[in-house]
Amino acid sequence: MNPQQVLGLVDKQMVRLASADDSKLEGVLDTVLPQLLQLLGFPDATVRNKVMELVNHVNTRVKSQPHIKLPVQKILNLWSTALLNKGSPFIVNFSILYLKMGYERASPADKSALLPMLLKNLSLHSRDNQMTLLGMVLQGVLSRTSEYGKNFEVPTHLKGDWASGRPTEDFLYQYYKPTEANSAALDRDVTVVLDYFCSIILYPAGTTMTSKTPPAMSPVDVRMVLNGKEELSSKDILPIKLNILRFLKSHLQRHIEAKQQSAEQHKWLASKVLTLSIASTCDAQHAVVSAGETV
């Protein structure tokens, strides 16, 4: 399409948004927002400026209404594709803003459904982008545990593959199904997640970026755990560590029960989990030590 045609499309989207009252805005955004973000990659500056004006209008309306859900899966696919294919920085930068906003607003069930997608090609991303995605993964795990999601209900469309009442372990189980063709890539993606979890387990409460680097951690590890925060207190980090260990225990058990992986794949996963279990026995909190000993 030429610039005039694209501007005509943008005008139509503007009318759709303007005519949608608050009760219908979520449904309109499901199709319109991903289209607008995609159009930010159009080379003509006039088109981009017009789209940015409309995107900012969306931002103003959505920010004041936190109940409105955003099409997170579509935005995640758009952001990841643009990023890995060195696409338009406008698409990348605006998409990540809406991705974070949308994931925070998502229900525990929706976050659960998105977790395997957050892992896809995770190892190919930069550290900063991994930190963004891992922060969402952690949100998803915590939202599904007894500490953070007491009223969690397994979504209907997942009940065929998930054990009702045991939602915590399943996103890695769903994702980590190696074949001869994909096992190396899956191993790398899952390793990024497990290394992140290990850093959380090793993190001493109260450590900041200016503190002495804790044993077995690097400054990058500390930055990944803090993820923009100044520090994490004992009250903050304790339930996170306990829920990670609970997740690992149930996840490993699920793999063993399913018998879908080879002995070598079980051994690989078990060795990764064992590393985290050993790390937890050095924690200052007895509850973490006890949880690690039962993994």
Secondary structure, 3 states (H helix, E strand, C coil): CCHHHHHHHHHHHHHHHHHCCHHHHHHHHHHHHHHHHHHCCCCCHHHHHHHHHHHHHHHHHHHCCCCCCCCHHHHHHHHHHHHHCCCCHHHHHHHHHHHHHHHHHCCHHHHHHHHHHHHCCHHHCCHHHHHHHHHHHHHHHHHCCCCCCCCCCCCHHHCCCCCCCCCCCHHHHHHCCCCCCCHHHHHHHHHHHHHHHHHHHHCCCCCCCCCCCCCCCCHHHHHHHHCCCCCCCHHHHHHHHHHHHHHHHHHHHHHHHHCCCCHHHHHHHHHHHHHHHHHHCCCCCHHHHHHHHCC
